[in-house]
């Protein structure tokens, strides 16, 4: 069944995949209501909540450098285990977060755990996949993550409909439990450490930061990150507060997005086979622009029709995610040398940290200054990013490679 959907054979990596599912079910439960949770459970305004989340991201951005070093030294599995425990602690602390400073500090703890987990994730995926099937594995695990998010999104929609303090607190507790479950599942996963070559010079962050071609990839990724943050930090507020649609629409959009990624990611990777990676990165940005246009249109329509257009826009938005996600991840992994991959992918992960620092406060500020201001700004960012990425293969040849699909190749040549 997985092969028909364009996914790799899981085999001995079942527990790792199960841990990803457990982690993302809980995250999918909390992510759609992050801003709404703090609006309901504290006396903070929308802009104050956005500022607290952005402050937490700024505080933890340097953590990417430390975690990258620790991954190279101690191995990615150990850092993923630590990351899950730290995330569980940070999530439980949300039950007592009642001020801007408390929200910022506990979110900073949560972000550190997330950095440790996802900063190690790419190293494990690269180790368990062979060259030629990296897009498949990154796409498959993105699909698995989104199926987990879709389950969480359904429960989030129910919590929004109930709307009580107990409902919101239950979301936090369940999310913390899933982090602990992921920790247990990862205990038996092999540690994929890469030894430093004996005859190679000792290298550290200096070598990474001097790699200007890789730095350009990280910069190009920022435009995609801005688009990916829309689902968590812009759409819930835009739907529920700005254009005043029913609360269940937030959960429906999130569930639609995650279900489409879960079922369609492998098929999209198969469809992209033979296409140049940089062009697919640019196409993802242009697809985001089309989605933003639909979100603008929805704000001009009666409620029932606005719901339909928002759901169509969410589907178009998801197509951009499906196109860009595996290609960016595979390019970043293959452009990094084996013995420094923890640091390289830590730097790549930093683009998500920057996005987490900038977008909450930027999105909430833009939403507070006009119904459509956010969408015009994001469209300009996406168009500029798409153009910039087309020049990337000139300095980073890996970005000029074509997407490969080993499942499809093996089916065509069984020998």
VENTATA-V200238 format. One record per run of one state. SS is the DSSP state (~ for helix, > for strand, _ for the rest). FROM is the first residue (numbers start at 0). LEN is the number of residues. If there is no record, write none. Layout:
BEGIN
SS & FROM & LEN
SS & FROM & LEN
END
This chain:
BEGIN
_ & 0 & 10
~ & 10 & 21
_ & 31 & 2
~ & 33 & 8
_ & 41 & 4
~ & 45 & 15
_ & 60 & 2
~ & 62 & 12
_ & 74 & 1
~ & 75 & 21
_ & 96 & 3
~ & 99 & 29
_ & 128 & 5
~ & 133 & 29
_ & 162 & 2
~ & 164 & 22
_ & 186 & 18
~ & 204 & 5
_ & 209 & 2
~ & 211 & 17
_ & 228 & 1
~ & 229 & 4
_ & 233 & 1
~ & 234 & 8
_ & 242 & 5
~ & 247 & 25
_ & 272 & 3
> & 275 & 1
~ & 276 & 22
_ & 298 & 4
~ & 302 & 32
_ & 334 & 3
~ & 337 & 30
_ & 367 & 5
~ & 372 & 17
_ & 389 & 2
~ & 391 & 3
_ & 394 & 2
~ & 396 & 4
_ & 400 & 1
> & 401 & 1
_ & 402 & 3
~ & 405 & 7
_ & 412 & 3
END
